[in-house]
């Protein structure tokens, strides 16, 4: 009887079954060629909680050796870039398993409200940005801290109207789950006193039932859906701004849930020119394909963007909002038959079970029992995994904070720190079929490494979100921040 190789990957904040048995490269001959980069004096999480280290050596774009400070520093040469971690944690490059790259990048091209200490400061930033960008049809922004709402009992709508009356305003919170809007934005969205709250969302109102300019949960989408479609130039700018922002947070690999043909071409072209310091796995939204002919038309994407360490496509993202169980079974069967990794967005336990049923139906219908399937259930923020399922963590940015450490801190009531780190590194690599080349700090693996500002293994989970990234190392090179010297980075 053939071995059943189907596995299900769950993306969200849930319990995790750890991955075991990965094959990694063998320890190499230390003296065979130069050592290009060394990180030492750290608490090195290799991807295996039982295998911690102090230092790591890199040659070209691969990890050469992991061990004690003494073992690694003896490999140092005059040309070696040397980073002193100063006792802080060193972890594999973070792999965000689910985000919206361009949409997140677009939020960076607006008012930056992060760190605003008072409501007056936040409103002043909005006024300044609006005055400096008179041609923008909407005033957009991001990052306002939730603490600004503490003790504020006025109307956000009217407060924003005082500084921007001629255009709609849409400002997303630091966590991505709330938005401030002005009167123009509410009118554009046809939000009036009798407008009902959407499922899993709320239009915050005053005692008279009038919207006060705060949207929560899915209600954020009522105005977000009205934002102008970006031009290709704006998309390009947003895409590379998003990659730079991801590097700032220690992300070296990401899995984009908003794949579009133009973005595929842009990223692939930049990859060929060596202009992208990020590993990207693209998922193509598939909502209208209903026949084998429809699905076959998507094959060109798989052929055009095959497996590559920097950029590849392979995921087919399916939303359940407008599809019933029978239609889902059929669509998953068609996609599975043509080699797609199916990524079903399921917001409830019932929808997650629909996805599992569809995956099992596809395997029975299509056969190929020796083929390893890795279909995925996305958006599992509250649901624990079933036996045999693996968890990969993602931010869903810009619907949530991009910082992996904030996501990990949120996950830790149900996961240990080691499990959460594995879900953001080892399991993320598994989710995109890349566990043979990344996700671990071990010899032979790609040199994607993050040096943090503190030792997170000695901190309370509630303080993880305040830890910064000191250095992001991608493909053996420091990409954040730009090194000031080729010899030593203190």
N, C-alpha and C positions, 0 to 999 in steps of 0.2 A: 504493500500500500504506500502511495507517495506521501511524503511529508507535507503537511499543510503549512504554507509559508505566508499566509495572509496575516498582516498585522494592522492594527488601527492606531493612528496617532491622534491624540487629543490635544488641541491647542487652547490654552486658557490658563486658569488658576485653579487647579484641582490636584488630587493626590496623584502619585506617580509610581509606576513600576520601573525600577532602574534598569538601564541597559547593561548587559554584560557580554563578554566574549568578543569585543572588537579586536581586530588585528591592527597592530601599529608597527611602524618600522623598527628595525633592529638598531641597537646602539652601535654607533659607527666608530671608526678609527679616528681618535681626536686629532692626530697629527697630520691627517691627510688634507692639507690645504688650510687656508686662513679661517679664523673665526671673525665674522663680521659684526656681531652684536652680542653683548652679554647683559643680562639683568641679574643682579645679585642682591644679597641682603634683604630678601623678601620672604613672605610666607606664600609659597607657590602651591596653588591648587591645580593639580595636573589634570583634573577631570575625574579622579579616583580619590575619594576621601581617605582611603587607607594608604595613599602614596603621595605624601606631601614632600616638598623639597625647599631648598633655600635659593637656588639659582638656576639659570638656564642659559645655554649657549646656542647661537644661531649661525648657520652658514648659508649664505645666499638667501633663499626664501623658505628654508626648512629648519626645523629644530634639530640640532646636532646632539646635544647632551643635556640632561637634567640631573642635578645633584646638589652637593653641599657647596658653600661659598668657596672653600679651598679647592675642591675638584674643578670648579668652573673657572675661577679666576686664574688658575695656572695656564689656561688656554689663551689668555689675553695677549694681544699683539699690539704694536703701536697704532695700527689702523683700526683697531676694534672700537666700535661705539659701545660705551659702557654706561649703564644706567644703574644707579644706586636706588633701590626701592625703599630704603630707610625703614625697614621693618613692616612695610605695608603689604597688603595682599596683592598677589600676582595671579591672574586667572586667564583661561583661554579667552580669545576674542569672543564677545557676546554675539549671539545669532538670534536676531529678532524673527520669530517664526510667523508673525502676522502683523503687517502694517500696510498703510496706504501711502506710498512713497510720494507721488506727485501732490496728492491732496494735503499731505503733511507739509511738504515744501512750500505750498502756496500759503499756508498759515504763517510761515516765516517772513513772508513779504507783506508785512502789515505792522500794526502797532504792537510793540513788544511791551507787555504789561507785567512781565515776570519781575518779581522783587519789589513791586510797588508797595510802599509802606502804609499809605493811606488812600482813601477814596479820592481825595483831592489830587494826589499825585497821579493816580491812574487816569482821572478825567483830564488833567493837564496834558498828559502824554497823548491822549486821543485828540485833543484840540490841536496840539502841535503837528501831529502826523497829518490830520485832515487838511490843515493849512498848507502843509508842504506838498500835498498830493491832490491838487484841485481837480485833476482830470480823472481820478479813480471814481468809478461809478458807485462803489460801496466802500465804506470805511470798515476794514477788517482788522482783526488783531487776535492775540492769544496770550495766555499765561497769567491772567489775573489770579492772585492767591485767594483761596476761600476765606482766609481770615478777614479780608476786607469787608465781608458781609456781616461780621460780628458787630452787633450794636447799630447797624445801619437800618433804619426803619423808614426811609424815604422811598421814592420811586426812581428806580434806575432809568426807566424810560424818560422821565422828565429831566433827570440829571444829564443824560446824554443829549436830549433835545436842546439843552442850554448851550452846548458847544458844537453840535452838528444838526442842523435843521434841513439842509438841502439834499441830503443823501441818506440812505439806510445805513445803519451801523450794526455790525455783528462781531462780537468779541467773545472768544471762547476761553473758558477757565483753564487754569493750570492742569487740572485733571482731565479736561476734555469733555466732561459730562454735563456742563452747564454753559449757558451763553447769556451775555447781556445784549439787549437790542433796544433801539430807539423806536419812536412812534412810526417813522417811515418804514422800518423793517416789519413791524407788526402789520401795517396796512398792506404791504406787498404780500405778506403771507395770509392775508384775510383773517387775521386773528382778532376776533371781537369778543364781547362779553359772553355770547352764547356758544362760542367755539369749544367743543369738548376737549378734554385732555386726551392725547393719544395713548395707546397702550404702552405701559412702562415709561411714561413721561408725564410732565406736569408743566402747565402754564401758570406761573405764580401770579396770584391776583390779590387785590386789596379787599377791604371789607365790602365794597360795592360790587365786586366781581370784575373790576377792570384789571387788565394785564399790567403789571408794573415793570415789565421789561426784563424778566428773568425766565429763561426756559431751562428745563431740567430733563435729563434722560433723552428719550427719543424725541421730545419736543424740540430739541436743538435742531433736528433735521427739518423742521417746518420752515426755518429761514435759511439754514445751510444749503438746502436744495435749490434755493433761488439765486445763489451766488453766480455771477457771470462765468460762462465757460472760458477758461484761459486760452489765450492764443498759443501757438506753438512756441513762440519765443518765451512766453511766460512759463509754459510747461518745462521748457529746457532749463530756464533759470531756477525754477522750483525744484526740479529733479536733482540738480547738482548742489543746491543749497541744502536739500534734505540729506544728501550723502555726507556733506560736511558736518551737519548737525549730528548725524548718527555717529560719525567718528569722534566727535566731542564727548559722546556718551560711552565710548568703548565698543561700539558695534562695528564688527568687521565683516559680518554676513547678515543679509536680510532677505526676507521672503515677502515679496510684494504682492498683495492681494488685489491690486488695481491695474494689472497689466493691460496695456493698450498697444496696438501695432506700432504707432509712431514712437512710443517710448522704447519698445523693443529695439527698433532700428537705431534710435539715438544711443542707447546703452551699448548695443553691440558694436556700433561704429567707434564709440569712445573706448571700448575695451580693446579693439584692434589697434588703436593709436596709443594705448597705454595711459589713457587719461582718466581711468576710473579706479580709485583705490578702495574698492568695495566688492564683495562677492554677492551677486544678486541672483535669486531664484524667482522666476516670474510665474504667476498664476494668471491664466486667461479667464475672465468672467464668461461663463457659459450659461445663459438663461433661456435662450430661444431655440436651441437645437433640439429637435424632436425626432428626427429620423437618422438612419445610418448615413444617408447622404449629407445631412447637415453636419454630423460629427466628422465625417470623412473630410469635409472642407477645411477642418481645423488642422489636419495632419501636416500641412505646410509649416505650421509653427514649430512642431516637434522636429521636423527635418531641418528647418533653417537655424534653429537655436538648440543644437544637441548639447550633450554633457560637456561642460567646460568649467574649470576651477573658478573663473571669474563671472561668467554670465551664462545662464541657460534657462529654458522654459520647460515646463512639464506638468504644471498643476492646472486643473480645470476647476474653477470656483463656482459652486452652485448654491444659490440662496433659496431658502424654503418658503419665502413669503408668498410666492405665487405659484406653488406647485404642490400637487397632492401626492400621496404615497405611491399610487400606481405610476404616475408620470415620473416620479423620482426613481423608482425601480428601473424603468425603461431607460431613462437618461444615463443613470450610473452604469447600467449594463452596456450601453453603447460606448460610453467613454472608456470603460474598463477593457472592452474588447480591442480598442485601438491603442492601448498602452498609456492612457492618461492616469495621473494620480488625481483622484477625485477628492475635492476639498469641500465638504458640505458645511455651510454655515447653519448651525443649529443653536437657537437661543434657549431652548427649554429641554428638560429631560425627555419629553415625548418626541421632540424633533430629533434629538440625538439617537433615540431608539429607532426612529424611521431610517436614519442614516445607516445604522448598523444592519438593519434588515436589508436595505438596498445593497450594501456591500456583500452580504452573504448570498443574496439572490444573484448578483453578478458573477460571483465565483461558481455557483452551481450551474448557471446558464452557460458561461463561457469556458468552463473547464480550465485547462492549463494549471493543474494543481501544483506543479513544481515551480511556477512563477511566483516571485515574491511581490506581493501587493503591499502598498503602504498608503492606503486611503486614509483620509483625515476628517475629523470632526472639529470644526472651528467654533470659536466663541464659547468655550466651555468654562465660563468664569466661575460658576457656582457648583458644577456637577463633578463628582469624583469619577475617576476612570473605572472601567470594568476590568476584571482580571485579564491580564495579558496585554492591556493597552499601555501605551507610552505617552508621556506628557512632554510637550514642547511649549515653552512660554513665549508669548508675544505681547506687544504693547497695544496693538490695534490703533496706534498713532495715526491721525491726530485725535482720535476719540478717547485716548488715554495718554498719560505722560510717556515720553519716549525713553526716559531713563530706565535701563534694566534694573538698577539697584532699587528704584522705587517699586517696580513690578515685583521684584524678588521679596522686598519687605512686605508687600501686600499678600504674597503667597505663603509666607512663613507660618501663619497660624496652622496651616495644614501640611506644610512641608518643613523639613529641616533645611538649614542653609545649604548644606551639601547637595541635597536633592534639588533645591531650587536652582542652584548654580548649574547642575547637570542638565536641568530642563532648559536652561538658557544657552547651553554650549553643546554638550555631548548629544542630547536628544534633538536639539535643533539641527545638528548635522545629519542625524539619522533621518529626520523628517524630509530632507531634500536629497537623500541618497548619497551623502557626502561623508559618512563616518569613517571611511578609509583614509581620508586626507585631512580632516580638520575636526575640531571639537575638543581635542586633548592637547596638553603640553607634554608631548612625548617624542622621542627621537623618530625622525622620518615624517612627522606631521608638518603641515604648513605652519609657518611662523606667524600666526595671528595671536597676539598676546596683549593683555591689558594690565597696566600697572596702576593700582588705585592709590588714593591719597592716605588711606588708613588701613589697618588690619581689620577687615570686616568680621573676622572670626572671633574677635574679642568685643564686638559691639552688640547692643540690643537691636532687635529688628526695626524698632521704631526710629532709629537714628541712621539706618542704611541710606535713606533718601538724601541725606546731607553729605554723603561721601562723594568726593569728586574723582574724576579720572585724571591721573597725572600724565600718563602716556598711553597712546594707542599705537600698537605696532601691527602693521599690515604687511604680509608677504615679506617679512624680515626687515621692514623699514619703518621708522617712526613717522607717522602721518599726522599725529596730534600730540602736542603742538609741534610746529616745525622746529627741529633741533637747532640750537644756537651754535653748536660745535660738532665736529665729526669725531671728537675723541671721547669726551666725558659729558654725560648729562647728570648734573647733581640732583 
